[in-house]
Amino acid sequence: MRLTTSLVLATCLLAGLAPAAEAQQPPTRGIVNVTGQLYRAQNNNHYTVFLVTPEGIIMSDPINRDFARWLKAEYATRFKVPVRYVLYTHRDWDHASGGVVFADTAEFVGHRNMLAALAPPAGNPPLTPDAVKMDGNKNGLVERSEATGAIQERFDMFDYNRDGFVSGGEIARGSVSDVYAPTTTYTDRHTVTLGGKRVTMTYLGIAHADDSSVLHFPDERAVFSADVMQIKRLPGGLAPHVGSWIDALSIINSLDFEHALTGHALSGTKKDAADSLRYLEDIAKGVAAGVAAGRGLAEIQKTLTLDAYKGFERWDTIRAAHIEAVYSTMRGSRPATPTGTR
Ligand SMILES: [Zn+2]
């Protein structure tokens, strides 16, 4: 699962979303009120949410250090209360980095599996094929001067022990060195209360990552999920298998909410969240029917068009890969297609 990070980086680069590209122009940032004292904040293609109470702020992902500093200044100007809780959606570097900015006042909560993901690199796995190409002097490590692509861009976030070399173990761990580890972890469900408000975190299982939480704001009738729930947008991938995605979206849809808030792109309503679940069920059923009828992958990809989702972002670009992933799972082989963090 952690190895997928480098594949994801390649995906981000191809999509023109690399941090280097973003750094050349000022980031797009903003804060929009959702309802009551619940807000959604944007940093380029990433979003987080926060709830203001008289006793402080409960927020979700800090996204990165620069954005967290910007957000902290906005909090001070607009609300004049400190951050008391940072509630993580999952451990991926592009959502969870930068929390140290709030460490002076906040408690950090994440699913228990986040700790394993953030643990020091273990063992000595070989360099990935991409990293082998970077390793000009063939010493089995990537020096800063050798690094290209994602490792060059986030060298310090890969270099856990700050020795100036990125090892196979550090690549496998991912660029998570600026993720401030949760100070409180939970297993199934966890509720924080502050200033008369409640936020409940519920574990989503193994879809996308094995440490994902959905945040539920019962008074505001809102949920927040990064990467697992997407609105009018197909998921970046269906790893480890479509069943885990159906389980996760079912958990989200079982909550009482009207506002479906996401870590990327559009937000929506309960109906939109239900549509996202229905897409997963339709693709699972459609592939199963194709396999039962003796059709091969290419034929299923051609005939299972899922037209009901034609208006969804990535319908034209990722549907075939989703069908391949579901097909591979149903045929008992591993999905051949890498999945993204987005
Ligand atoms: Zn994401």
Boltz pocket constraint, residues with backbone or C-beta under 6 A from the ligand:
constraints:
  - pocket:
      binder: B
      contacts: [[A, 94], [A, 95], [A, 226], [A, 227], [A, 263], [A, 264], [A, 341], [A, 342]]
      max_distance: 6.0
